[in-house]
Amino acid sequence: MTIAKTKKKSTRAARLEIRLNPKAKEKIEQAAVVSHQTVTDFGVTSRMRASEEALERQQIIRLTNRDRDLFLAALEADVRPNRALRKAADRFKRFYK
């Protein structure tokens, strides 16, 4: 009876190479050991965490109480759009049809 071997597909198809000084490399290796991870796994999880935090900081707008109140008041104000805003809206609609 012949058993066909199936190749395990690697989820690590892409590479990211970095250069760093020996002290930084040593510190990363030590951190990987105490985290019970390989250096690669430690690097990936650390970079993913940092990436998620950076993207979250970019996507979240933090306002002071004063700024929040001004923003909400502007939303509630019954103001008609001026000529410049109407022109901008028209250009936007033409561009994104």
C-alpha positions, 0 to 999 in steps of 0.5 A, a space after each residue: 500500500 502506498 501512502 501519498 505524501 501531502 505537502 504542508 502549505 506554508 503560511 509564511 510565503 512572504 519575507 521581511 528582512 531587517 538589519 540591526 546592530 548586534 545589541 538589538 539582535 541579542 536583546 530580541 533573541 533574549 526576549 524570544 527565549 523568555 517568551 517561549 517563542 522562536 525569534 521569527 515568531 517573536 518578531 512576527 507577533 511583536 511587529 503585528 502588535 505594533 502595526 495594529 497599534 499604529 493603525 488604530 492610532 491613525 484611525 481613532 480621533 481623540 477630542 477634548 471635551 471642548 472639541 467634542 462639544 463644538 463638533 456636536 454643535 456644528 452637526 446640530 446647527 441648521 446651516 445650509 451649505 455655502 457656494 464653495 461647499 456645493 461646488 466641492 460636492 458637485 466635483 466629488 460627485 462627478 469624479 466618483 460616478 
